[in-house]
Amino acid sequence: MEDNKYAEVSSQQLEIAETNLQAFRNGLLKNLTAATEPITPRVAFKVLIYREALSWRVIELGEGAAVAIKSGNPLAGIILTRALVECAAAYHFLCKKLERCVEQNSVDELDEAAKKFILGSRWEDWEFSATNILTMIDGANRDCPGLRKNYDHLSEFCHPNYSGVAMIFSNPTGSFDVSLGRYLGGTERLNWTATNSMTAALMLFEHYYNSSADLLPNIIDLCHRDLETNRDNSNTID
């Protein structure tokens, strides 16, 4: 595409993304309670906390990327969009984990996963080890072919190598001369790189957020059955 076409497409994509982000923000939950009737099981409540907190992260990253692009800083927009793609992959990972736990009828596996969702970290000597993001990216790529390739492309701009440094901030002007400055090659294609990935990530976020909602009744039912089983077992006299 010519630069003017990149500019046109990215402008349209950004408008769509901002509209969706506003709709998503309007739907964000500001409070969660387990004091429902019947009470929400502890394990399911942990899943809900992660699911909704991750939604806040999605909106903050998406809005931040949009602001960066509109202010003429597409590199920051790309970096934030890469983090947004990671969130979409995390939602996919969450849905697959919920599906597996329902299929396996395993509350223990769900509880362990919920702890890692909320408390997982790569800190040394930390009790709960976070799932490697590339595991999530590659898992999502199996259902969404091309996601890993797109993520790797965005990553090139996030690191201080050619795409993230020399390609953007330098321009050879002769055999022994180089100009330095902001976006010397223009911003049109960089804007498109960000907005194209942003719109795709938001579509995935919406799809898997809704898919996880469809699974939650089964998860809560699974937890209640487990509680009943444990209660019955504790009341059994040998």
C-alpha positions in Angstrom: 0.0 0.0 0.0 1.0 3.6 -0.5 1.6 5.7 2.5 -1.6 7.7 2.1 -3.5 4.4 2.0 -1.8 3.2 5.2 -2.9 6.5 6.8 -6.5 6.1 5.6 -6.8 2.6 6.8 -5.1 3.2 10.2 -7.4 6.2 10.8 -10.5 4.1 10.2 -9.1 1.3 12.4 -8.3 3.7 15.2 -11.8 5.2 15.1 -13.3 1.7 15.4 -10.9 0.8 18.2 -11.8 3.9 20.2 -15.5 3.3 19.8 -15.1 -0.3 21.0 -12.9 0.8 23.9 -15.5 3.3 25.1 -18.2 0.6 25.0 -15.9 -1.8 26.9 -15.1 0.9 29.5 -18.8 1.5 30.0 -19.2 -2.2 30.9 -16.3 -2.5 33.3 -17.2 -3.8 36.8 -16.2 -1.7 39.7 -17.1 -4.2 42.4 -17.2 -7.9 42.9 -18.8 -9.8 45.7 -19.0 -13.4 46.7 -22.0 -12.7 48.9 -24.5 -13.9 46.3 -27.4 -16.2 46.7 -26.2 -19.0 46.7 -22.7 -17.8 47.7 -20.1 -17.7 44.9 -17.6 -20.5 45.7 -14.1 -19.3 46.6 -12.4 -20.9 43.6 -14.9 -19.4 41.1 -14.5 -16.0 42.8 -10.8 -16.0 42.2 -11.4 -16.6 38.5 -13.9 -13.7 38.4 -11.4 -11.4 40.0 -8.7 -12.2 37.4 -11.2 -12.0 34.5 -12.5 -8.6 35.5 -9.1 -7.1 36.5 -7.7 -8.2 33.2 -10.5 -6.3 31.5 -9.3 -3.1 33.2 -5.8 -3.7 31.9 -7.1 -4.2 28.4 -8.9 -0.8 28.4 -6.0 1.1 29.9 -3.5 -0.4 27.4 -5.9 0.2 24.5 -6.7 3.8 25.4 -3.0 4.5 26.0 -2.1 3.1 22.6 -4.8 5.2 20.9 -3.6 8.4 22.7 0.0 7.7 21.7 -0.9 7.2 18.1 -3.0 10.3 17.9 -0.2 12.3 19.5 2.3 11.3 16.8 4.1 8.6 18.8 3.4 5.3 17.1 6.3 3.5 18.7 4.7 3.9 22.1 1.4 2.8 20.5 3.0 -0.3 19.1 4.6 -1.2 22.5 1.3 -0.8 24.2 -0.5 -2.7 21.5 1.9 -5.7 22.0 0.9 -5.8 25.6 -2.7 -5.7 24.5 -2.2 -8.8 22.3 -0.8 -10.5 25.4 -4.0 -9.8 27.2 -6.0 -11.3 24.4 -3.9 -14.4 24.5 -4.4 -14.5 28.3 -8.2 -14.5 27.8 -7.8 -17.4 25.4 -5.7 -19.2 27.9 -8.3 -18.6 30.6 -11.1 -20.0 28.5 -9.1 -23.1 27.6 -8.3 -23.7 31.2 -11.9 -23.3 32.2 -13.0 -25.7 29.5 -10.5 -28.3 30.6 -11.5 -28.1 34.3 -15.1 -28.6 33.4 -14.3 -31.5 31.1 -12.0 -33.1 33.7 -14.4 -32.2 36.6 -11.4 -30.9 38.5 -11.8 -28.2 41.1 -8.2 -28.8 42.3 -6.8 -27.9 38.9 -9.1 -24.9 38.7 -8.0 -23.7 42.1 -4.3 -24.0 41.2 -4.9 -22.2 38.0 -6.8 -19.4 39.7 -4.0 -18.8 42.2 -1.5 -18.6 39.3 -3.8 -16.2 37.4 -4.0 -13.8 40.4 -0.7 -14.2 42.1 1.6 -15.6 39.4 5.0 -13.9 39.0 8.5 -14.5 37.8 10.0 -13.1 41.0 12.6 -15.3 42.6 11.4 -17.5 45.4 7.8 -16.5 44.7 5.3 -19.2 45.6 3.2 -19.0 42.4 5.0 -19.2 39.1 3.4 -17.2 36.3 2.6 -18.9 33.0 5.1 -17.9 30.3 3.5 -15.4 28.0 4.8 -17.3 24.9 2.8 -20.4 26.1 -0.3 -18.2 26.0 0.6 -16.7 22.7 1.3 -20.1 21.0 -1.9 -21.5 22.5 -3.9 -18.7 21.1 -2.1 -19.1 17.8 -3.5 -22.6 17.4 -7.0 -21.2 17.3 -6.1 -17.9 15.7 -3.4 -18.6 13.1 -1.1 -15.7 12.5 -1.2 -14.3 16.1 2.3 -15.5 16.9 3.7 -14.0 13.7 2.0 -10.7 14.5 3.2 -10.8 18.1 6.8 -11.4 16.9 6.5 -8.5 14.4 5.4 -6.1 17.2 8.2 -7.4 19.4 10.8 -6.2 16.9 9.7 -2.7 17.7 9.7 -3.2 21.5 13.4 -4.1 21.6 16.4 -1.8 20.9 17.3 -3.3 17.6 16.8 -2.2 14.0 13.0 -1.8 13.9 12.9 -0.2 17.3 15.9 2.2 16.8 17.7 2.8 13.5 14.7 2.3 11.2 12.7 4.9 13.1 15.2 7.5 14.4 17.9 7.6 11.7 18.2 8.1 8.0 21.4 7.9 5.9 22.0 11.1 4.0 25.2 10.2 2.3 28.2 7.8 2.5 29.3 9.3 5.8 26.3 11.1 7.1 23.2 10.2 9.0 20.3 12.3 10.0 18.7 11.7 13.5 15.3 12.6 14.7 11.7 11.6 15.3 10.1 9.3 12.7 12.3 10.3 9.8 10.6 7.8 7.6 7.1 8.9 8.5 4.5 7.5 10.8 1.9 6.2 8.4 3.1 2.6 8.3 3.9 2.5 12.0 0.4 3.8 12.8 -1.0 1.0 10.7 1.2 -1.6 12.4 -0.3 -0.5 15.7 -4.0 0.0 14.7 -4.2 -3.2 12.7 -3.0 -5.3 15.7 -5.1 -3.3 18.1 -8.3 -3.9 16.3 -7.6 -7.6 16.1 -6.6 -7.9 19.7 -9.8 -6.1 20.8 -11.9 -8.5 18.7 -10.2 -11.5 20.4 -10.6 -9.9 23.8 -14.4 -9.4 23.3 -14.8 -13.0 21.9 -13.0 -14.7 24.7 -14.3 -12.5 27.4 -17.8 -13.5 26.3 -16.8 -17.1 26.0 -15.5 -17.1 29.5 -18.9 -15.8 30.7 -20.6 -18.7 29.0 -18.4 -21.1 30.9 -18.8 -19.4 34.4 -22.2 -21.1 35.2 -20.6 -24.5 34.6 -17.6 -23.5 36.8 -19.8 -22.4 39.6 -21.9 -25.5 39.4 -18.7 -27.6 39.4 -17.5 -25.8 42.6 -20.8 -26.3 44.3 -20.8 -30.0 43.5 -17.3 -30.3 44.9 -18.4 -28.5 48.1 -21.3 -30.9 48.5 -19.1 -33.9 47.9 -16.6 -32.7 50.5 -19.3 -32.0 53.0 -20.9 -35.4 52.5 -17.6 -37.1 52.9 -16.8 -35.2 56.1 -20.2 -36.4 57.5 -19.5 -40.0 56.7 -18.8 -42.2 59.7 -16.6 -45.2 59.0 
